[in-house]
């Protein structure tokens, strides 16, 4: 909508704010559980590397999809799920190749507890950035909820703000579960909650991305994968197959 302010790219600004807040949340949690200083610094370091890997993956995923669908190639267009998958993959790779070998107590369980809150706060600010950039908007509407974007002929739902509000609320829940309850179900809560939300809000998204299969968008299929993954993870945790003191593996 308003991509720049005094020649400052607002999309980039909010992305950077989100990433800083993500790392800050991890820092706060590490301080709360009295994580060793060297371990905390190493985790923050690989977190920064994973963020850059996520950006690259987000661009490549979108590029691959546009090529497959025959869409117009948009330089530096990104997709959240691509960035999420790429960032998590990079973090896990670095964690097991570097952190777990360097530190005797690597606190993977603690990271899994705080990671959803860190991801959610970054995503929330990112969606605010999308609003200012005028992308990821909703379908046309005459509702009082509609907003007029400069480059669009009619008012549309500001789905970027809807999602940002949802993500800030979800962050509050995840932050509470992690910091005050040390709850090991934060990851299933995140995957299921965001998966359901994303699946539903896609029905009022108006930016052209094309249906993928069975008239559902790629994001809706990823959302279904997230819901199923979160449900399976919750069951495994509940049955103490993973993330319990007597589980064979922390994974």
Secondary structure as a PSIPRED ss2 file (coil, helix, strand):
# PSIPRED VFORMAT (PSIPRED V4.0)

   1 X C   1.000  0.000  0.000
   2 X C   1.000  0.000  0.000
   3 X C   1.000  0.000  0.000
   4 X E   0.000  0.000  1.000
   5 X E   0.000  0.000  1.000
   6 X C   1.000  0.000  0.000
   7 X C   1.000  0.000  0.000
   8 X E   0.000  0.000  1.000
   9 X E   0.000  0.000  1.000
  10 X H   0.000  1.000  0.000
  11 X H   0.000  1.000  0.000
  12 X H   0.000  1.000  0.000
  13 X H   0.000  1.000  0.000
  14 X H   0.000  1.000  0.000
  15 X H   0.000  1.000  0.000
  16 X H   0.000  1.000  0.000
  17 X H   0.000  1.000  0.000
  18 X H   0.000  1.000  0.000
  19 X H   0.000  1.000  0.000
  20 X H   0.000  1.000  0.000
  21 X H   0.000  1.000  0.000
  22 X H   0.000  1.000  0.000
  23 X H   0.000  1.000  0.000
  24 X H   0.000  1.000  0.000
  25 X H   0.000  1.000  0.000
  26 X H   0.000  1.000  0.000
  27 X H   0.000  1.000  0.000
  28 X H   0.000  1.000  0.000
  29 X H   0.000  1.000  0.000
  30 X H   0.000  1.000  0.000
  31 X H   0.000  1.000  0.000
  32 X H   0.000  1.000  0.000
  33 X C   1.000  0.000  0.000
  34 X C   1.000  0.000  0.000
  35 X C   1.000  0.000  0.000
  36 X C   1.000  0.000  0.000
  37 X H   0.000  1.000  0.000
  38 X H   0.000  1.000  0.000
  39 X H   0.000  1.000  0.000
  40 X H   0.000  1.000  0.000
  41 X H   0.000  1.000  0.000
  42 X H   0.000  1.000  0.000
  43 X H   0.000  1.000  0.000
  44 X H   0.000  1.000  0.000
  45 X H   0.000  1.000  0.000
  46 X H   0.000  1.000  0.000
  47 X H   0.000  1.000  0.000
  48 X H   0.000  1.000  0.000
  49 X H   0.000  1.000  0.000
  50 X H   0.000  1.000  0.000
  51 X H   0.000  1.000  0.000
  52 X H   0.000  1.000  0.000
  53 X H   0.000  1.000  0.000
  54 X H   0.000  1.000  0.000
  55 X H   0.000  1.000  0.000
  56 X H   0.000  1.000  0.000
  57 X H   0.000  1.000  0.000
  58 X H   0.000  1.000  0.000
  59 X H   0.000  1.000  0.000
  60 X H   0.000  1.000  0.000
  61 X H   0.000  1.000  0.000
  62 X H   0.000  1.000  0.000
  63 X H   0.000  1.000  0.000
  64 X H   0.000  1.000  0.000
  65 X H   0.000  1.000  0.000
  66 X H   0.000  1.000  0.000
  67 X H   0.000  1.000  0.000
  68 X H   0.000  1.000  0.000
  69 X H   0.000  1.000  0.000
  70 X C   1.000  0.000  0.000
  71 X C   1.000  0.000  0.000
  72 X C   1.000  0.000  0.000
  73 X C   1.000  0.000  0.000
  74 X C   1.000  0.000  0.000
  75 X C   1.000  0.000  0.000
  76 X C   1.000  0.000  0.000
  77 X C   1.000  0.000  0.000
  78 X C   1.000  0.000  0.000
  79 X C   1.000  0.000  0.000
  80 X H   0.000  1.000  0.000
  81 X H   0.000  1.000  0.000
  82 X H   0.000  1.000  0.000
  83 X H   0.000  1.000  0.000
  84 X H   0.000  1.000  0.000
  85 X H   0.000  1.000  0.000
  86 X H   0.000  1.000  0.000
  87 X H   0.000  1.000  0.000
  88 X H   0.000  1.000  0.000
  89 X H   0.000  1.000  0.000
  90 X H   0.000  1.000  0.000
  91 X H   0.000  1.000  0.000
  92 X H   0.000  1.000  0.000
  93 X H   0.000  1.000  0.000
  94 X H   0.000  1.000  0.000
  95 X H   0.000  1.000  0.000
  96 X H   0.000  1.000  0.000
  97 X H   0.000  1.000  0.000
  98 X H   0.000  1.000  0.000
  99 X H   0.000  1.000  0.000
 100 X H   0.000  1.000  0.000
 101 X H   0.000  1.000  0.000
 102 X H   0.000  1.000  0.000
 103 X C   1.000  0.000  0.000
 104 X C   1.000  0.000  0.000
 105 X C   1.000  0.000  0.000
 106 X C   1.000  0.000  0.000
 107 X C   1.000  0.000  0.000
 108 X H   0.000  1.000  0.000
 109 X H   0.000  1.000  0.000
 110 X H   0.000  1.000  0.000
 111 X H   0.000  1.000  0.000
 112 X H   0.000  1.000  0.000
 113 X H   0.000  1.000  0.000
 114 X H   0.000  1.000  0.000
 115 X H   0.000  1.000  0.000
 116 X H   0.000  1.000  0.000
 117 X H   0.000  1.000  0.000
 118 X H   0.000  1.000  0.000
 119 X H   0.000  1.000  0.000
 120 X H   0.000  1.000  0.000
 121 X H   0.000  1.000  0.000
 122 X H   0.000  1.000  0.000
 123 X H   0.000  1.000  0.000
 124 X H   0.000  1.000  0.000
 125 X H   0.000  1.000  0.000
 126 X H   0.000  1.000  0.000
 127 X H   0.000  1.000  0.000
 128 X H   0.000  1.000  0.000
 129 X H   0.000  1.000  0.000
 130 X H   0.000  1.000  0.000
 131 X H   0.000  1.000  0.000
 132 X H   0.000  1.000  0.000
 133 X H   0.000  1.000  0.000
 134 X C   1.000  0.000  0.000
 135 X C   1.000  0.000  0.000
 136 X C   1.000  0.000  0.000
 137 X C   1.000  0.000  0.000
 138 X E   0.000  0.000  1.000
 139 X C   1.000  0.000  0.000
 140 X E   0.000  0.000  1.000
 141 X C   1.000  0.000  0.000
 142 X C   1.000  0.000  0.000
 143 X C   1.000  0.000  0.000
 144 X C   1.000  0.000  0.000
 145 X C   1.000  0.000  0.000
 146 X E   0.000  0.000  1.000
 147 X E   0.000  0.000  1.000
 148 X C   1.000  0.000  0.000
 149 X C   1.000  0.000  0.000
 150 X C   1.000  0.000  0.000
 151 X C   1.000  0.000  0.000
 152 X C   1.000  0.000  0.000
 153 X C   1.000  0.000  0.000
 154 X C   1.000  0.000  0.000
 155 X C   1.000  0.000  0.000
 156 X E   0.000  0.000  1.000
 157 X E   0.000  0.000  1.000
 158 X C   1.000  0.000  0.000
 159 X H   0.000  1.000  0.000
 160 X H   0.000  1.000  0.000
 161 X H   0.000  1.000  0.000
 162 X H   0.000  1.000  0.000
 163 X H   0.000  1.000  0.000
 164 X H   0.000  1.000  0.000
 165 X H   0.000  1.000  0.000
 166 X H   0.000  1.000  0.000
 167 X H   0.000  1.000  0.000
 168 X H   0.000  1.000  0.000
 169 X H   0.000  1.000  0.000
 170 X H   0.000  1.000  0.000
 171 X H   0.000  1.000  0.000
 172 X H   0.000  1.000  0.000
 173 X H   0.000  1.000  0.000
 174 X H   0.000  1.000  0.000
 175 X H   0.000  1.000  0.000
 176 X H   0.000  1.000  0.000
 177 X H   0.000  1.000  0.000
 178 X H   0.000  1.000  0.000
 179 X H   0.000  1.000  0.000
 180 X C   1.000  0.000  0.000
 181 X C   1.000  0.000  0.000
 182 X C   1.000  0.000  0.000
 183 X C   1.000  0.000  0.000
 184 X C   1.000  0.000  0.000
 185 X C   1.000  0.000  0.000
 186 X H   0.000  1.000  0.000
 187 X H   0.000  1.000  0.000
 188 X H   0.000  1.000  0.000
 189 X H   0.000  1.000  0.000
 190 X H   0.000  1.000  0.000
 191 X H   0.000  1.000  0.000
 192 X H   0.000  1.000  0.000
 193 X H   0.000  1.000  0.000
 194 X H   0.000  1.000  0.000
 195 X H   0.000  1.000  0.000
 196 X H   0.000  1.000  0.000
 197 X H   0.000  1.000  0.000
 198 X H   0.000  1.000  0.000
 199 X H   0.000  1.000  0.000
 200 X H   0.000  1.000  0.000
 201 X H   0.000  1.000  0.000
 202 X H   0.000  1.000  0.000
 203 X H   0.000  1.000  0.000
 204 X H   0.000  1.000  0.000
 205 X E   0.000  0.000  1.000
 206 X C   1.000  0.000  0.000
 207 X C   1.000  0.000  0.000
 208 X C   1.000  0.000  0.000
 209 X C   1.000  0.000  0.000
 210 X C   1.000  0.000  0.000
 211 X C   1.000  0.000  0.000
 212 X C   1.000  0.000  0.000
 213 X E   0.000  0.000  1.000
 214 X C   1.000  0.000  0.000
 215 X C   1.000  0.000  0.000
 216 X E   0.000  0.000  1.000
 217 X C   1.000  0.000  0.000
 218 X H   0.000  1.000  0.000
 219 X H   0.000  1.000  0.000
 220 X H   0.000  1.000  0.000
 221 X H   0.000  1.000  0.000
 222 X H   0.000  1.000  0.000
 223 X H   0.000  1.000  0.000
 224 X H   0.000  1.000  0.000
 225 X H   0.000  1.000  0.000
 226 X H   0.000  1.000  0.000
 227 X H   0.000  1.000  0.000
 228 X H   0.000  1.000  0.000
 229 X H   0.000  1.000  0.000
 230 X H   0.000  1.000  0.000
 231 X H   0.000  1.000  0.000
 232 X H   0.000  1.000  0.000
 233 X H   0.000  1.000  0.000
 234 X H   0.000  1.000  0.000
 235 X H   0.000  1.000  0.000
 236 X H   0.000  1.000  0.000
 237 X H   0.000  1.000  0.000
 238 X H   0.000  1.000  0.000
 239 X C   1.000  0.000  0.000
 240 X C   1.000  0.000  0.000
 241 X C   1.000  0.000  0.000
 242 X E   0.000  0.000  1.000
 243 X C   1.000  0.000  0.000
 244 X C   1.000  0.000  0.000
 245 X C   1.000  0.000  0.000
 246 X C   1.000  0.000  0.000
 247 X C   1.000  0.000  0.000
 248 X C   1.000  0.000  0.000
 249 X E   0.000  0.000  1.000
 250 X C   1.000  0.000  0.000
 251 X C   1.000  0.000  0.000
